[in-house]
C-alpha cells in the first residue's frame, strides 16, 4: 500500500472548497481518515443539513462516525468494534485531550506492538491536540477532530488531527523571535523544527510536531502538515513545501506509519535538549 501523496490531499481540499460553494463534490471510493475528518469539520463549519454519499462508501462512513460528527442524520446504524480504527471524534473540551491521546497511543501499540510508544508518544499527542484549544478557533463549541485507521494487509496506518483555529502562521506570529523566519519560510515546515512555538515557555514546549516528524523519519513513514494555503510534506524519499490553491482554515496533520517497522522514540528524546520546565522523567514509560 502506497503512502498518501500531497497531490491527493490538495485535490481533496479542493473538493471541500467546491462543496462549500456548490454543495457538491467528488467523493473518493476509498475513504481515509483525512477525508472523513476534514469533511466532518467542513460540514459543521457550514451548518450542513444533510449528507448524500455514494452507496459504496456509505457503510464505511457510518462506521467511522462521519454522519454524527458532521451533525447530520445517518441513514442507518452499524455495529462498531473500534478494532483497528478510531472513528472521527470531535474535540469539544480541553478536559478530553488526555482521552484522545490515550486512544491514539492504544491504536499505535496495537498496530506496532513491539515498539516503545507509551508515555513519550502520549506527551507528543497531548501537545498536538492541545493546540486545538490554544489556537482559539471553534465552531459551535467544536475545536477540531481526531481520526485513525490501520490497514493490516497494507501494513500502514493513518492518524489525523485537525483543528479550525487561527492557523500555524498566525500562531507562530505571536512569537516575535520568529518574525524573520516566518518572512522567508513555509510556516508548516518551520513548525516541525525543535522548540518552535508561538507561546514557547507558556505551557508550550515546541515538542509535539518535532517529535512527530522524528517518529516519521525513524519509521520511514509520511507526515503532511497543512495550514491556510501552506503545505509541508515529509517522507523517506520526498520533502515538499508549497502553496496550495484550496486552503484549510485551521491546521491539518496527517501521519502515516509502516506497521511492520517498530519505532522507539526513546532514541529520539534521549539526546534531545529538554524544553524549559521538563525533566527526563516526563518522557519515560
C-alpha positions as CSV (number, residue, x, y, z in Angstrom):
1,X,0.0,0.0,0.0
2,X,1.4,3.4,-1.0
3,X,1.5,6.5,1.1
4,X,-0.9,9.3,0.6
5,X,0.6,11.8,-1.8
6,X,0.5,15.6,-1.2
7,X,-1.5,15.9,-4.5
8,X,-4.2,13.6,-3.1
9,X,-4.6,15.9,0.0
10,X,-4.5,19.1,-2.1
11,X,-7.1,17.7,-4.5
12,X,-9.4,16.7,-1.7
13,X,-9.2,20.1,-0.1
14,X,-10.2,21.5,-3.5
15,X,-13.3,19.2,-3.4
16,X,-14.2,20.5,0.0
17,X,-13.9,24.1,-1.3
18,X,-16.2,23.2,-4.1
19,X,-18.6,21.6,-1.6
20,X,-18.8,24.8,0.3
21,X,-19.6,26.8,-2.8
22,X,-21.8,24.4,-4.9
23,X,-22.9,21.8,-2.3
24,X,-21.4,19.0,-4.5
25,X,-18.1,17.2,-4.5
26,X,-16.5,14.1,-5.9
27,X,-16.2,11.6,-3.1
28,X,-13.3,9.0,-3.4
29,X,-14.4,5.4,-3.5
30,X,-11.6,4.7,-0.9
31,X,-12.0,7.0,2.0
32,X,-9.2,7.5,4.5
33,X,-9.3,9.3,7.9
34,X,-8.1,12.6,6.4
35,X,-11.2,12.6,4.1
36,X,-13.6,11.7,6.9
37,X,-12.1,14.2,9.5
38,X,-12.0,17.2,7.1
39,X,-15.4,16.5,5.6
40,X,-17.0,16.4,9.1
41,X,-15.5,19.7,10.1
42,X,-16.3,21.4,6.8
43,X,-19.9,20.4,7.2
44,X,-20.0,21.6,10.8
45,X,-18.5,24.9,9.7
46,X,-21.2,25.4,7.1
47,X,-24.1,24.1,9.2
48,X,-24.9,21.5,6.5
49,X,-28.3,19.8,6.8
50,X,-27.7,16.5,5.1
51,X,-25.0,14.3,3.5
52,X,-25.7,12.1,0.5
53,X,-22.8,9.7,-0.2
54,X,-22.3,7.1,-2.9
55,X,-23.6,3.7,-1.9
56,X,-20.1,2.1,-1.9
57,X,-18.8,4.5,0.8
58,X,-21.9,4.8,2.9
59,X,-21.3,1.9,5.3
60,X,-17.7,2.8,5.9
61,X,-18.7,6.4,6.6
62,X,-21.3,5.3,9.1
63,X,-18.7,3.0,10.8
64,X,-16.3,5.9,11.0
65,X,-19.0,8.1,12.7
66,X,-18.9,10.6,9.8
67,X,-22.7,11.5,9.9
68,X,-22.8,12.1,13.7
69,X,-19.5,14.1,13.6
70,X,-20.9,16.2,10.7
71,X,-24.1,16.8,12.6
72,X,-26.5,15.2,10.1
73,X,-28.8,12.3,10.0
74,X,-27.2,8.8,9.4
75,X,-29.3,6.6,7.1
76,X,-28.8,3.6,9.4
77,X,-26.8,2.2,12.3
78,X,-23.9,-0.2,12.2
79,X,-22.1,-2.1,15.0
80,X,-18.7,-0.7,15.8
81,X,-15.9,-2.7,17.2
82,X,-13.2,0.0,17.4
83,X,-10.6,-2.6,16.5
84,X,-8.1,-1.2,14.0
85,X,-9.6,2.3,13.9
86,X,-10.7,5.4,15.8
87,X,-13.9,6.8,14.3
88,X,-13.8,10.5,13.8
89,X,-14.4,12.2,17.2
90,X,-14.9,15.9,17.7
91,X,-12.7,17.8,20.1
92,X,-15.0,19.8,22.3
93,X,-13.4,20.2,25.8
94,X,-9.8,20.5,26.8
95,X,-10.5,18.0,29.6
96,X,-10.8,15.4,26.9
97,X,-7.4,15.9,25.4
98,X,-5.9,13.2,27.7
99,X,-8.6,10.7,26.5
100,X,-7.8,11.3,22.8
101,X,-4.1,10.9,23.5
102,X,-4.8,7.6,25.2
103,X,-6.8,6.4,22.3
104,X,-4.1,7.3,19.8
105,X,-1.5,5.5,21.9
106,X,-3.8,2.5,22.1
107,X,-4.1,2.1,18.4
108,X,-0.4,2.7,17.8
109,X,0.5,0.0,20.4
110,X,-2.0,-2.4,18.8
111,X,-0.7,-1.7,15.3
112,X,3.0,-1.7,16.1
113,X,3.2,-4.0,19.2
114,X,6.9,-4.2,19.6
115,X,7.5,-0.5,19.9
116,X,8.3,1.8,22.8
117,X,5.3,4.1,22.4
118,X,3.8,4.8,25.8
119,X,4.3,7.9,27.9
120,X,6.6,9.6,25.4
121,X,4.1,9.4,22.5
122,X,1.3,10.3,24.8
123,X,3.1,13.5,25.6
124,X,3.5,14.2,21.9
125,X,-0.2,13.8,21.3
126,X,-1.1,15.9,24.3
127,X,0.7,18.9,22.9
128,X,-0.5,18.5,19.3
129,X,-4.2,18.0,20.4
130,X,-3.9,20.8,23.0
131,X,-3.0,23.1,20.2
132,X,-6.6,22.9,19.0
133,X,-7.6,24.9,22.1
134,X,-4.5,27.2,22.3
135,X,-5.2,28.4,18.7
136,X,-8.6,29.7,19.9
137,X,-10.7,28.6,17.0
138,X,-14.1,26.9,17.4
139,X,-17.4,26.4,15.6
140,X,-20.4,25.6,17.7
141,X,-18.2,24.5,20.6
142,X,-16.1,22.3,18.3
143,X,-12.3,22.9,18.1
144,X,-11.2,20.0,15.9
145,X,-11.3,16.3,15.4
146,X,-9.3,13.1,15.7
147,X,-9.5,10.0,13.5
148,X,-7.3,7.0,12.7
149,X,-7.2,3.7,10.9
150,X,-5.0,0.7,10.4
151,X,-4.7,-1.3,7.2
152,X,-3.2,-4.7,8.3
153,X,-2.9,-6.1,4.7
154,X,-1.3,-2.8,3.5
155,X,1.0,-2.6,6.6
156,X,0.1,1.0,7.0
157,X,-1.8,3.2,9.5
158,X,-3.0,6.8,9.3
159,X,-3.6,9.2,12.2
160,X,-5.3,12.6,11.6
161,X,-5.6,15.5,14.0
162,X,-7.1,18.7,12.7
163,X,-8.5,22.0,14.0
164,X,-10.3,25.0,12.9
165,X,-8.2,27.5,14.8
166,X,-6.2,30.6,13.7
167,X,-3.6,28.5,11.8
168,X,0.1,28.0,12.2
169,X,1.4,31.2,10.6
170,X,-0.8,33.4,12.8
171,X,0.0,31.3,15.9
172,X,3.8,31.4,15.4
173,X,3.5,35.1,14.6
174,X,2.7,35.6,18.3
175,X,6.4,34.9,19.0
176,X,8.4,38.0,18.0
177,X,11.6,35.9,17.7
178,X,10.2,34.1,14.7
179,X,9.3,37.1,12.6
180,X,12.3,36.9,10.4
181,X,12.0,33.2,9.8
182,X,8.3,33.5,9.0
183,X,9.0,36.0,6.3
184,X,11.1,33.5,4.4
185,X,10.0,30.0,5.4
186,X,7.0,27.8,5.0
187,X,5.2,28.0,8.3
188,X,4.3,24.3,8.4
189,X,7.9,23.2,7.8
190,X,9.1,25.7,10.5
191,X,6.5,24.3,13.0
192,X,8.2,20.8,12.8
193,X,11.5,22.2,13.9
194,X,12.6,21.7,17.5
195,X,11.5,24.3,20.1
196,X,9.2,26.2,17.7
197,X,6.1,27.6,19.3
198,X,4.1,30.8,19.3
199,X,4.0,30.7,23.1
200,X,7.2,29.0,24.0
201,X,7.7,28.8,27.8
202,X,3.9,29.3,28.4
203,X,2.9,25.7,28.6
204,X,4.2,25.0,25.1
205,X,7.5,23.1,24.6
206,X,7.6,23.1,20.8
207,X,7.9,19.4,21.3
208,X,4.8,17.8,19.6
209,X,5.3,18.3,15.9
210,X,9.1,18.0,16.1
211,X,8.7,14.5,17.7
212,X,6.1,13.6,15.2
213,X,8.5,14.4,12.4
214,X,11.3,12.4,14.0
215,X,8.9,9.5,14.6
216,X,8.0,9.5,10.9
217,X,11.7,9.7,9.9
218,X,12.6,6.7,12.1
219,X,9.7,4.7,10.7
220,X,10.2,5.7,7.1
221,X,6.6,7.0,7.2
222,X,4.9,10.1,6.0
223,X,3.9,13.4,7.5
224,X,1.7,16.0,5.9
225,X,1.0,19.3,7.6
226,X,-1.4,21.9,6.1
227,X,-2.4,25.3,7.5
228,X,-4.0,28.0,5.5
229,X,-2.5,27.9,2.0
230,X,0.8,26.3,3.1
231,X,1.6,22.6,2.8
232,X,4.6,20.7,4.1
233,X,5.0,17.0,3.1
234,X,7.8,14.8,4.5
235,X,8.6,11.2,3.8
236,X,11.6,8.9,3.5
237,X,12.3,10.0,-0.1
238,X,10.3,13.2,-0.6
239,X,10.1,16.6,1.0
240,X,7.7,19.2,-0.4
241,X,6.9,22.8,0.7
242,X,4.4,24.7,-1.4
243,X,1.4,27.0,-1.5
244,X,-1.9,25.3,-2.3
245,X,-4.9,26.7,-4.2
246,X,-7.5,25.4,-1.7
247,X,-6.6,26.5,1.8
248,X,-7.5,24.7,5.0
249,X,-8.9,27.1,7.6
250,X,-7.0,25.8,10.6
251,X,-4.4,23.1,10.8
252,X,-4.5,19.6,9.4
253,X,-1.9,17.0,10.4
254,X,-1.8,13.6,8.7
255,X,0.7,10.9,9.9
256,X,1.2,7.6,8.1
257,X,3.3,4.8,9.5
258,X,4.6,1.4,8.4
259,X,3.1,-1.1,10.9
260,X,5.9,-3.6,10.1
261,X,8.6,-1.2,11.3
262,X,9.0,-0.9,15.1
263,X,9.6,2.6,16.5
264,X,11.5,3.6,19.6
265,X,11.0,7.3,20.4
266,X,13.3,6.9,23.4
267,X,16.2,7.1,20.9
268,X,14.9,10.5,19.8
269,X,14.4,12.3,23.1
270,X,17.4,10.9,25.0
271,X,19.7,13.2,23.0
272,X,17.2,16.0,22.7
273,X,17.6,19.2,24.7
274,X,14.9,19.4,27.3
275,X,12.3,22.1,26.9
276,X,12.1,24.6,29.8
277,X,10.1,23.1,32.7
278,X,10.5,19.5,31.6
279,X,12.7,16.7,33.0
280,X,13.7,13.3,31.5
281,X,11.1,11.7,33.8
282,X,8.4,13.4,31.8
283,X,9.2,11.3,28.8
284,X,9.9,7.9,30.5
285,X,7.5,5.0,30.1
